[in-house]
Amino acid sequence: MAARTSAQVEKAKRKLIKLLASEPGFVGAGISRGASGQYEIIVLVKEASSPVLDKTPSEWEGIPVRTQIGGVPREL
């Protein structure tokens, strides 16, 4: 897999958000560097039973995707 620039990863993340935004349990998405040092997209979901987990790909546009249980967003 070729290394992606941060701009490419950000663009891919925005596309993935558009795909998942209307799914029940979707909270948001972010970008991180994985253990290998490569960029990855993190999809935040409300709970382990969230239906969005079934629709979240393990890879999106050549970028690894992982999910993280984050709970319900709250105001600070």
N, C-alpha and C positions, 0 to 999 in steps of 0.2 A: 504494500500500500504506500503510495506516495505521500510525502508530508504535505499538509494543507496549511495555507496561511490563515491568520486569524480572521481576515476579511472573508475568506471562503467558508470558514467554519461558521461565522456569524450569519452569513447568507443562508447556509444550509439550516441553521437553527431556526431562523425566521420562517422558512418554508415548513419545517416540521411542526412548529407552533401552529401555523395556519391549518395543518392537517389535523392536529389533535385538540385544538382549542375548544371545540364544541363537545368533546367526549366527556361523559360523567367522570368525575374524579381527577381531571387534569388541573394542576395547580400552576405550573409554569415550566420553564426550561432555562438551562444555563450552560456555560462552557467551562470545562476544566481540563487539566492535563492529567492523563492517566498514568499508571505506574511506569509505562514505557516512555513517558515524556511527550507522547503524541496528544493532540487535542481530542477531546471526546465531548459529546453532547449529553447532558444530564436532564432527564425528564422527571420533574417532581410530580408525584401523585398524592392524593388525599389519604388513601389507606391501601392496605394490601389486597383488599377485595375490589378495588377500583377497576371498572371495565376497561379503562384506558390502557391498562397493562397488556391486555390481549392485542391491542392495536399498535403498540409501540414497537418499532422495528429494532433489531439488535445492531443494525448499521443503517446509516442514512447518507446517501451520496458519498459513500466510501469512508464515512466517519463513524467510529464506534459510538453506540448509544447505550447508556445504562439508565435504569430507573432508580429513583430514591423515594422512599415514603417520607412525606414531609408534613402531613396533617393539613388542617384547614388554615389558610392565611388569616392573619389577624392584624388589626391596626395597632400601632405602637403609640 
